Amino acid sequence: MSTIGIIAGSGQFPRLVARGARAEGNRVVICGFKGFTSQELAEEADVFTILALGQVNKLIEFFRSNGVTRICMAGAISKPKALDIKPDFRAAKLLFKLRGLGDDAILRAVGAELASEGLELVQAADLVPGLLGPRGILSRRSPNEEILEAIRHGWPIGQALGRMDIGQCLV
């Protein structure tokens, strides 16, 4: 049995990840945040805590003391509320090093900080493969050449938007 850590925001996704990780035979350790994470999520965890957003040292110590080596982020953290954080010294140093306050920059910095402590940040689908949709065409109709061309055109644009931190999807 492996011990999985979940950094939980709001919404149903943290619950789905926790349930899926348990179904895969893992021990589940969840850290949520005041004002974002539902206390009811504790029902899905072997170990659960709520911290204030910005308590990076406590977050890392919580996961390390519970034997976690792999962590995923699941759930939403609304940016306007997140900007009200009161960072500990470690979080302040992390924020000071950032080149911008975009989602991508923040997530990369947090991932690097976790990695510096031996905690690997992974995607939820790496922990719970059942979260992914099935491969292949999901509709009754296969895409025609015009739609395939639109996909080929849009895919690199969507990737560039993510790197520039100005959007997360393309319709």
C-alpha positions in Angstrom: 0.0 0.0 0.0 1.2 3.5 -0.9 0.4 6.7 0.9 -0.9 9.4 -1.4 -1.2 13.1 -0.5 -3.9 15.4 -1.8 -3.7 19.2 -1.7 -7.4 19.9 -1.8 -9.3 22.9 -2.9 -13.0 23.2 -3.3 -15.5 21.3 -5.4 -16.1 17.6 -6.0 -12.8 16.7 -7.6 -10.8 16.2 -4.4 -13.5 13.7 -3.2 -13.3 11.8 -6.5 -9.5 11.7 -6.3 -9.6 10.5 -2.7 -12.2 7.8 -3.4 -10.3 6.6 -6.5 -7.0 6.5 -4.7 -8.5 4.4 -1.9 -10.1 2.1 -4.5 -6.6 1.6 -5.9 -5.5 0.4 -2.4 -3.8 3.6 -1.3 -3.7 5.3 2.1 -5.0 8.9 1.6 -3.7 12.0 3.4 -5.5 15.2 2.6 -4.6 18.8 3.4 -7.3 21.4 2.7 -7.5 25.1 3.2 -9.7 27.4 5.3 -12.3 29.0 3.2 -11.8 26.6 0.3 -12.0 23.0 1.4 -15.1 21.3 2.8 -14.6 19.8 6.2 -16.7 16.8 4.9 -13.8 15.8 2.8 -12.3 14.3 6.0 -14.6 11.3 5.5 -12.5 10.3 2.5 -9.2 10.5 4.2 -7.1 8.4 6.5 -5.5 11.6 7.8 -7.0 15.1 7.2 -6.1 18.6 8.2 -7.1 22.2 7.3 -4.5 24.9 7.0 -4.5 28.6 6.2 -3.5 29.2 2.6 0.2 30.2 2.6 1.4 27.8 5.4 3.9 26.1 3.2 6.1 24.8 6.0 3.1 23.2 7.8 1.9 21.7 4.5 5.2 20.1 3.9 5.7 18.9 7.5 2.1 17.5 7.5 2.8 15.4 4.4 6.3 14.3 5.4 5.1 13.3 8.9 2.4 11.1 7.4 4.8 9.2 5.0 3.6 10.9 1.8 6.0 11.0 -1.1 3.6 11.6 -4.0 1.1 14.5 -4.0 -1.5 15.8 -6.3 -3.5 19.0 -6.4 -7.3 18.6 -6.7 -10.0 21.2 -6.6 -10.3 24.9 -7.1 -8.7 27.8 -5.3 -10.4 31.1 -6.3 -7.7 33.6 -7.1 -9.4 36.7 -5.5 -9.7 34.8 -2.2 -6.2 33.3 -2.6 -4.7 36.8 -2.8 -5.7 37.4 0.8 -3.1 34.8 2.1 -0.9 35.4 5.0 2.2 33.6 3.9 4.7 32.0 6.3 8.4 32.8 5.8 8.9 30.0 3.3 5.8 31.0 1.3 6.9 34.6 1.3 10.4 33.6 -0.1 8.6 31.5 -2.7 6.4 34.4 -3.8 9.3 36.7 -3.9 11.1 34.5 -6.4 8.2 34.4 -8.7 8.3 36.3 -12.0 4.6 36.6 -12.1 1.5 35.7 -10.1 -0.1 33.6 -12.9 -1.4 30.1 -12.2 1.3 28.4 -14.1 4.1 30.2 -12.4 2.7 29.6 -8.9 2.0 25.9 -9.6 5.5 25.4 -11.0 7.1 27.2 -7.9 5.0 25.1 -5.5 5.9 21.9 -7.4 9.6 22.8 -7.2 9.4 23.6 -3.5 7.7 20.2 -2.8 10.3 18.4 -4.9 13.1 20.1 -2.9 11.6 18.2 0.1 11.3 14.9 -1.7 7.6 15.3 -2.4 6.7 14.5 -6.0 3.8 16.5 -7.5 1.9 14.3 -9.8 -1.3 14.5 -11.8 -4.5 13.1 -10.3 -4.8 10.8 -13.3 -1.4 9.3 -12.5 -2.7 8.2 -9.1 -6.2 7.3 -10.2 -6.2 6.3 -13.9 -10.0 5.8 -13.8 -10.4 9.6 -13.7 -9.5 9.8 -17.4 -12.1 9.5 -20.1 -11.8 6.6 -22.5 -9.4 6.9 -25.5 -10.9 7.5 -28.9 -14.0 9.1 -30.3 -16.7 9.7 -27.7 -19.5 10.8 -30.0 -21.5 8.9 -32.7 -19.7 10.7 -35.4 -16.0 10.8 -36.3 -14.4 14.1 -37.0 -14.3 15.0 -40.7 -11.2 16.5 -42.3 -12.4 20.1 -41.6 -12.7 19.4 -37.8 -9.4 17.5 -37.8 -7.7 20.6 -39.3 -9.3 22.8 -36.7 -7.9 20.5 -34.0 -4.4 20.5 -35.6 -4.6 24.3 -35.7 -6.0 24.8 -32.2 -3.8 22.4 -30.2 -0.6 24.4 -30.4 -2.6 27.6 -29.6 -4.1 26.0 -26.5 -0.6 24.9 -25.4 0.8 28.4 -26.0 -2.0 30.0 -24.0 -1.2 27.7 -21.1 2.5 28.6 -21.2 1.7 32.3 -21.4 -0.7 31.9 -18.4 -3.5 33.7 -20.2 -6.0 30.9 -20.6 -6.7 27.3 -19.9 -8.9 26.0 -22.7 -9.8 26.4 -26.3 -13.3 25.8 -27.6 
